[in-house]
Amino acid sequence: MRIVVQDRRTNAYLTGEAKWIRQVDAARRFNTSLEALRFCVARELKNMDVLVCYSGAKSNLRLPLC
């Protein structure tokens, strides 16, 4: 399982260096969805989604953030 943050407007993923990229494989991984949420709130990031990606799954769980 992989938990990442995605910008809803650009579909880019957050990296460990706080940059944005298109490849989910290079995205920063969070240990929990709560950790990802706290990260976004602390940095006042808007229009973000937390994605919970399961290996082998046809789709991901998308948790929209305000």
C-alpha positions in Angstrom: 0.0 0.0 0.0 1.2 3.5 -0.9 -0.2 6.8 0.5 0.5 9.9 -1.5 -0.7 13.5 -2.0 -2.0 14.6 -5.4 -2.9 18.1 -6.5 -6.4 18.0 -7.8 -6.0 20.7 -10.4 -2.8 19.5 -12.0 -2.8 15.8 -11.1 0.8 16.1 -10.0 2.1 14.2 -7.0 4.1 15.7 -4.1 7.7 14.6 -3.8 9.9 14.3 -0.7 11.5 17.6 -1.7 8.1 19.4 -1.7 8.1 19.6 -5.5 5.5 18.3 -7.9 5.9 15.5 -10.4 3.7 13.4 -12.8 5.1 10.0 -11.8 3.3 8.4 -8.8 6.3 6.0 -8.4 8.6 8.9 -7.4 6.0 10.6 -5.1 6.6 11.0 -1.4 5.1 8.1 0.6 3.3 8.7 3.9 3.0 6.1 6.6 -0.7 6.8 7.2 -3.4 8.9 5.6 -3.6 11.0 8.8 0.1 11.8 8.4 -0.6 13.0 4.8 -3.6 15.0 6.0 -1.6 16.7 8.8 1.2 17.5 6.3 -1.3 19.3 4.0 -3.0 21.2 6.8 0.3 22.4 8.3 1.3 23.8 4.9 -2.1 25.1 4.1 -2.2 23.1 0.9 -5.6 23.5 -0.9 -7.3 21.3 -3.6 -5.4 18.2 -2.6 -6.4 14.6 -2.5 -4.8 11.9 -0.4 -4.5 8.7 -2.5 -4.3 5.3 -0.9 -2.9 3.1 -3.7 -3.2 -0.7 -3.3 -0.8 -2.8 -5.4 -2.7 -4.8 -8.0 -5.9 -2.8 -7.5 -7.9 -1.5 -10.5 -8.5 1.9 -8.7 -7.2 3.8 -5.7 -9.0 5.2 -2.7 -9.2 9.0 -3.1 -9.7 11.1 0.0 -10.5 14.7 -1.1 -9.2 17.5 1.1 -10.7 21.0 1.2 
